Each structure stands twice: as C-alpha cells, then as structure tokens.
Amino acid sequence: MDISREEFCARLRRILAEQFPDEVVESLTIASDLEHSLSGIYARGIQKNGSSLRAILAVPSGASSAPVENSLTFGLLWLDHAKETVRRGCIAHHARGLHPQLNLEIYEFDPRQETFSRIDPGSGGNLDSWLAPRRETQALLDQAKASIDPIVALFPQAITVHPVVRSGEVFLRFRGLAFACWDDGRIFFGVVDPRRKLTSASESALQQLLHDLESHRHPEATDTRHSLYRQQSERWLESIVRSDVTRVDAALDSRFAYAQVFANTFSERGIRDLLTVTRGGRLAILELKATEHIHLPLQAANYWLRIHRHLQQGDFSRYRYFTGIELQSAAPIVYLVAPSLRFHSTTDALLRHLSPEMEVARVGLAESWRRDLRVVMRQ
C-alpha cells in the first residue's frame, strides 16, 4: 500500500512537470496529517510560478467513488493549510456552491495519455435530480394505509411512515429506526433490514420487536449502549425535528417538513435532510448530524444547489409542495443542526469558502437531544 502511494506521488510529480513546464513543484506528499484533518488518501502539493503559488490535491486513479466525491472538502482544507504555511481539485458539481472569489481549478487525469484536462468549475457538473410528485407519494401511502395503520396505532407517538416512490415501498420507523416495510400489499419486519414476512403466525414476533424497541429505543432508556438505542442516531434526530421544526427556529412553519424529496435516491451520506419553509415563504434546508462529520458543509452546499435549481424552475409549486404558501424567489437558507460539541473542528474553515448567496445558520443542540431537544448555540 505504501509503495503504490509513493509511486502515485512520483508519477504525479513527473506529469505535473510535463503538463506545467513553467511551474515548479515545491512540495508533494501523500502522508496523512491528522492535526489538520488531511487524509492520506490524497496527494497534496504546492506549485510555484514566479511569485504565484498553487495548492494541488489529487485523487489516485482507481480510487472508489467516496474519496472522489469527498475530495473537495479536503481540497479546501489543504488550501487553507497551504495559505497559512507559505504565508503569504475537487468535484465540478460542488463548485457552484463555492465563493466566487475562490480561484479554483479542476483537472481530470487521463491515465492512457498521462495528461490533465481542465474542467470548468462554473459548468455545475451533474446536478440531475427530480422531485417526487406529492400525488405519487400520497397514492403510495393510500395503498399501504389499511395494512400499516394497525401497526402505527400501537405506538403512534414513536412510529412514522416513509414512502419511497422509486421502489414503491413504505418503511415504518420507530424513532427513526426502520423495523418494517410494506411492499405490494405485504409487510416484512426486522430491525434495519426487514426480511420476515408478517403473518398470523409471526404477529407475536412483531409485537415482541415493538416491545423491545419501546424499552431500548426510548429517550429515558437506562442502557444507552444497547444497539437499539445507538443505531441510526441521525434518523432519530430527524424524527424529533420533523415532528416540530420550530424547535430549531421559531420562524419555521411547523406544517411542513419534507424528507427525501428527490425521487432518485442518493447514496447514504450519514446526514439527514429536511426541507421546510419559513412562515414568510422562504425555503429552508435542515441538514442534521448527530456526530462529527467533516463533509457536512460541502454536502449541504450540494443539496442547496439542487433545491435552489428546483425552486428557480418552479418545481415545488408544480409538484404540490407547500400547498397554500407563496414561495419567495430568494435562495434557500441552510441550517446545519447538530449537538453543539459535535461540529467538526474544520466546519468554520469550510464555511468561509461557500458561496455568499448560501446563507448558513449553525444550530447547536444540547447533548441530551433525545430527551429534550434544546438549542444551546446559534451562529
């Protein structure tokens, strides 16, 4: 592993010298720097041309999608660190969410020709997404209603329903933890990955599962190390916030809180998104995280770009979101919501690089948010 990384670094140095003959590679490393949250996955360097300096971050060819997707976060952290050191990258579809004064250059490496091709960061890259029409969501809930209502009625304060239009399924969650799924008239149950079919013979097993969930996935549970208590904490936080978004900000409209508004499901990011609106009609995005997450600012910017584009296209009115509300044309406001001690130390540095059009409010919660959702910090 170490040899291949060093070989990649040496190859990158040679190609940079060939591609940019007027610039000198002053430093290049692929070692991790935990103090500055810089991953050893990426090669990082400094190029010099006269008095001009360029910070470089490169993703090894053959890397999985996650390091590529997350490279912009580390690119910005490296830029910040490089600026401090010398005193004096990245994914195109994220770049439109960055500050326009940021001098960002993105290059794509062709391993066959061993050349770099510059990509226009202003092109916006791939922002393809489409909203799930509310009528389709409601139609799916109507189909499942007779089957799921008796289960929801057992613990109505804890169980929520989550339709997934793309797959035609409706998931049941107990304080955020998936425990059952309706699919074409049948119900399957089991924690996280429902597999057991609900029949008259298995009904007692479902009741026992619900009893265990109520005992262990409860705000006042004594065994906070139990797996049912600890699993999917972001989903639990989402269920609490979704029940009353005014707990985050009194200016929000408690009637609206949409989760998973996009019909094309994205990969699990470890961050939960809620879309709501202020009482004045301005869209509001709530990005929720229960633990530290270095990519929170950049992933919020990516979601904001997509929501903003759908707002400009009039899609929310077209697909019957926010019925009775006249939406403002202003860009959505973003709330980063997490326990106050769980914001990553790099959050402020990354937020400085985001577009000034993206208004961000950082909301810190008390660590006891499961028992009592209280805002203790707002920036």
C-alpha positions in Angstrom: 0.0 0.0 0.0 2.8 2.4 1.0 4.8 1.7 -2.2 1.8 2.2 -4.5 1.0 5.5 -2.9 4.6 6.7 -3.2 4.6 5.5 -6.8 1.5 7.6 -7.5 3.1 10.6 -5.9 6.2 10.2 -8.0 4.2 9.7 -11.2 2.1 12.8 -10.3 5.2 14.9 -9.8 6.5 13.9 -13.3 3.2 14.5 -15.0 2.8 17.9 -13.4 6.3 18.9 -14.6 5.4 17.8 -18.1 2.0 19.4 -18.2 3.0 22.7 -16.5 6.6 23.2 -17.6 6.7 26.8 -16.3 5.8 25.8 -12.8 7.9 24.2 -10.1 6.6 21.5 -7.7 7.9 22.8 -4.4 6.3 20.1 -2.3 4.3 16.9 -2.8 3.2 14.4 -0.2 0.6 11.7 0.3 1.1 11.3 4.1 -1.8 11.9 6.4 -1.9 15.0 8.6 -4.3 14.3 11.4 -3.7 17.6 13.1 -5.1 19.4 10.2 -7.7 16.7 9.2 -5.9 15.9 6.0 -6.4 12.4 4.7 -3.5 10.2 3.5 -5.7 9.1 0.6 -4.9 12.2 -1.4 -1.7 13.6 -2.8 -1.1 17.2 -1.8 1.4 19.7 -3.0 2.4 23.3 -3.9 3.3 24.5 -7.3 5.2 27.8 -7.8 5.4 30.1 -10.9 7.3 33.2 -10.0 5.5 34.8 -7.1 2.3 32.8 -7.7 1.6 29.6 -5.7 -0.9 26.9 -6.5 -2.3 24.4 -4.0 -2.7 20.9 -5.5 -4.8 18.0 -4.3 -5.0 14.8 -6.4 -7.1 11.6 -6.1 -5.2 8.4 -7.0 -6.6 6.7 -10.1 -8.7 3.7 -9.3 -10.0 5.2 -6.0 -13.6 4.4 -5.0 -16.3 6.9 -5.5 -16.3 8.1 -1.9 -12.7 9.6 -2.0 -13.5 11.3 -5.3 -16.8 12.7 -4.1 -15.3 14.0 -0.8 -12.1 15.4 -2.4 -13.4 19.0 -2.5 -13.7 19.0 1.3 -10.1 18.0 1.7 -9.0 20.3 -1.2 -10.4 23.3 0.7 -8.8 22.2 3.9 -5.4 21.8 2.1 -5.9 25.3 0.5 -6.4 26.8 4.0 -3.4 25.0 5.4 -1.2 25.8 2.5 -2.1 29.5 2.7 -1.0 29.5 6.4 2.1 27.5 5.8 3.5 29.6 2.9 2.1 32.8 4.4 1.7 34.6 2.1 -9.5 19.8 -7.0 -12.3 18.7 -6.4 -15.7 17.9 -8.0 -17.3 20.2 -10.5 -20.9 19.8 -9.5 -20.0 21.1 -6.0 -18.1 24.1 -7.3 -21.0 26.4 -8.0 -21.7 26.4 -4.2 -18.3 28.0 -3.5 -17.3 31.6 -3.1 -16.8 33.2 -6.5 -13.5 34.8 -5.3 -12.1 31.3 -4.7 -9.5 30.7 -7.5 -10.4 27.1 -8.1 -9.1 25.0 -11.0 -10.2 21.4 -11.6 -8.3 18.9 -13.8 -9.3 15.5 -14.9 -6.4 13.0 -15.4 -6.3 10.7 -18.5 -4.3 7.7 -17.4 -3.8 6.5 -21.0 -2.3 9.7 -22.3 -0.9 10.8 -18.9 -2.3 14.3 -19.3 -4.6 16.6 -17.4 -7.6 18.3 -19.0 -9.0 21.4 -17.3 -12.7 21.2 -16.3 -14.8 24.4 -16.0 -15.9 24.5 -12.3 -18.7 27.0 -13.3 -20.4 24.4 -15.5 -22.0 23.0 -12.4 -21.3 19.4 -13.4 -24.0 16.8 -12.9 -26.9 18.3 -10.9 -29.5 15.9 -12.3 -32.3 15.3 -9.8 -36.1 15.2 -9.9 -38.7 15.7 -7.2 -41.1 13.0 -6.1 -44.6 14.4 -7.0 -46.7 14.7 -3.9 -49.6 12.9 -5.7 -47.4 9.9 -6.2 -46.3 9.9 -2.6 -49.9 10.2 -1.4 -51.1 7.4 -3.7 -48.4 5.1 -2.3 -49.5 5.9 1.3 -53.1 5.3 0.4 -52.3 1.9 -1.0 -50.5 0.9 2.2 -52.9 2.6 4.6 -55.1 -0.4 5.5 -52.0 -2.6 6.2 -49.9 -0.2 8.2 -52.4 1.7 10.2 -53.0 -1.0 12.8 -49.2 -1.2 13.4 -48.8 2.6 13.7 -51.7 2.7 16.1 -49.7 0.5 18.6 -47.2 3.3 19.2 -48.4 6.4 17.3 -46.0 8.8 19.0 -43.0 6.7 18.0 -43.8 5.2 14.7 -43.5 7.2 11.5 -44.1 6.2 7.8 -41.7 6.9 5.0 -42.9 6.3 1.4 -40.2 5.6 -1.3 -41.8 6.4 -4.6 -38.9 5.0 -6.7 -39.2 1.5 -5.2 -42.9 1.5 -4.3 -42.2 0.7 -0.7 -43.3 2.3 2.6 -41.0 1.9 5.5 -42.1 2.1 9.2 -39.6 3.6 11.6 -39.6 3.5 15.3 -38.0 6.8 16.5 -36.1 6.8 13.2 -35.0 3.1 13.2 -36.5 1.0 10.3 -38.3 -2.0 11.6 -40.9 -2.9 8.9 -41.6 -2.4 5.3 -44.8 -2.5 3.2 -44.3 -3.8 -0.3 -47.1 -4.5 -2.7 -49.6 -5.5 0.0 -47.2 -7.5 2.1 -45.4 -6.4 5.3 -41.9 -7.6 6.2 -40.3 -6.8 9.5 -36.9 -6.9 11.3 -34.5 -4.2 12.5 -32.8 -2.1 9.8 -33.3 -4.8 7.1 -36.9 -6.1 7.3 -36.9 -9.7 6.0 -39.5 -11.7 7.9 -43.0 -11.7 6.4 -45.8 -10.7 8.7 -48.4 -13.5 9.0 -50.8 -14.6 11.7 -48.1 -16.9 12.9 -45.4 -14.2 13.1 -47.5 -11.5 14.6 -46.4 -12.2 18.1 -42.7 -11.8 16.9 -43.6 -8.3 15.6 -45.2 -7.4 18.9 -42.1 -8.5 20.8 -39.9 -6.5 18.5 -42.0 -3.4 19.2 -41.9 -4.1 22.9 -38.1 -4.2 22.7 -37.9 -1.0 20.7 -40.1 0.8 23.2 -37.9 -0.5 26.0 -34.5 0.2 24.5 -35.1 3.0 21.9 -36.7 5.4 24.4 -35.4 8.8 25.5 -35.4 7.6 29.1 -33.7 4.2 28.4 -31.1 3.3 31.0 -28.9 1.2 28.8 -27.6 3.8 26.3 -25.1 1.3 24.9 -27.8 -1.1 23.7 -27.8 -1.5 19.9 -31.4 -0.4 19.5 -30.6 2.8 21.3 -27.4 3.6 19.4 -28.4 2.7 15.8 -29.2 5.3 13.2 -28.9 8.3 15.6 -29.4 10.8 12.7 -32.7 9.1 11.9 -33.8 9.5 15.5 -32.8 13.2 15.4 -34.7 13.6 12.1 -37.9 12.1 13.6 -37.7 14.6 16.5 -37.0 17.7 14.4 -39.6 16.6 11.8 -42.3 16.5 14.4 -41.8 20.2 15.1 -39.3 22.2 13.1 -40.0 25.3 15.2 -37.7 23.7 17.8 -34.8 24.6 15.5 -36.1 28.1 14.7 -39.4 29.7 15.7 -39.5 31.4 12.2 -40.1 28.0 10.5 -43.6 26.8 9.5 -44.4 23.7 11.6 -46.9 22.5 9.0 -44.2 21.5 6.5 -41.2 19.1 6.9 -40.4 17.0 3.8 -37.8 14.3 3.9 -36.3 12.6 0.8 -37.8 15.0 -1.6 -35.8 13.6 -4.6 -37.3 10.7 -6.4 -33.8 9.5 -7.5 -32.4 8.3 -4.2 -28.8 9.3 -3.5 -26.3 7.2 -1.6 -26.4 7.2 2.2 -24.4 10.2 3.3 -24.8 9.9 7.0 -26.6 13.2 7.0 -30.4 13.6 7.1 -32.0 16.3 5.0 -35.3 18.0 5.8 -36.9 20.6 3.6 -39.3 23.2 5.1 -40.2 26.8 4.8 -40.3 29.9 6.9 -43.6 31.5 7.8 -42.7 34.2 5.3 -42.3 31.7 2.4 -38.6 31.3 2.2 -37.4 27.7 1.6 -35.3 26.3 4.5 -33.0 23.3 4.4 -32.2 21.5 7.6 -29.0 19.3 7.5 -29.0 17.1 10.5 -26.0 15.2 12.1 -25.7 13.6 15.5 -22.0 13.1 15.4 -18.9 14.8 13.9 -18.9 14.9 10.1 -16.2 16.6 8.2 -18.1 16.8 4.9 -21.3 18.5 6.4 -20.7 22.0 4.9 -19.9 20.7 1.4 -22.7 18.2 1.3 -25.1 20.9 2.5 -23.9 23.1 -0.4 -24.5 20.3 -2.9 -28.1 19.8 -1.6 -28.6 23.5 -1.6 -27.7 23.8 -5.2 -30.2 21.1 -6.2 -33.0 22.6 -4.1 -32.2 26.1 -5.4 -32.4 24.9 -9.0 -35.8 23.3 -8.5 -37.0 26.5 -6.8 -35.9 28.6 -9.8 -37.7 26.1 -12.2 -41.0 26.4 -10.2 -41.0 22.6 -9.5 -42.2 22.9 -5.9 -45.4 24.5 -6.9 -45.8 22.2 -9.9 -45.5 19.1 -7.7 -47.8 20.4 -5.0 -45.2 21.0 -2.2 -46.0 23.7 0.4 -49.7 24.0 -0.5 -51.1 27.4 0.3 -47.7 29.0 0.6 -46.4 31.6 -1.9 -42.7 30.7 -2.0 -40.1 33.5 -2.1 -37.7 33.6 -5.0 -34.8 34.1 -2.5 -32.2 31.4 -2.3 -33.0 28.8 0.5 -31.5 29.3 3.9 -29.5 26.4 5.3 -29.5 25.2 8.9 -26.6 23.0 10.0 -28.1 21.2 13.0 -26.0 19.0 15.4 -25.2 18.7 19.0 -23.1 21.8 19.8 -20.0 19.7 20.7 -20.3 17.6 17.6 -19.5 20.1 14.9 -16.2 19.1 13.3 -13.3 21.4 14.0 -13.0 22.3 10.3 -16.6 23.5 9.9 -15.8 27.2 10.2 -12.9 26.9 7.7 -15.0 25.2 5.1 -18.0 27.6 5.6 -15.7 30.5 4.6 -15.3 29.0 1.2 -19.0 28.7 0.4 -21.0 31.0 -1.9 -22.1 34.2 -0.1 -25.5 33.5 -1.7 -25.9 30.5 0.5 -26.9 31.8 3.9 -26.0 29.3 6.6 -27.2 29.2 10.3 -25.3 26.8 12.5 -27.6 25.5 15.3 -26.1 23.6 18.2 -28.2 21.3 20.3 -27.8 20.1 23.9 -26.2 16.6 24.2 -29.5 15.4 25.7 -31.4 16.0 22.5 -33.1 12.5 22.7 -34.8 13.5 25.9 -35.2 17.2 25.3 -34.4 19.0 22.0 -33.0 22.3 23.1 -30.9 24.8 21.1 -27.9 26.0 23.1 -25.9 27.7 20.4 -26.9 29.6 17.2 -24.4 31.2 14.8 
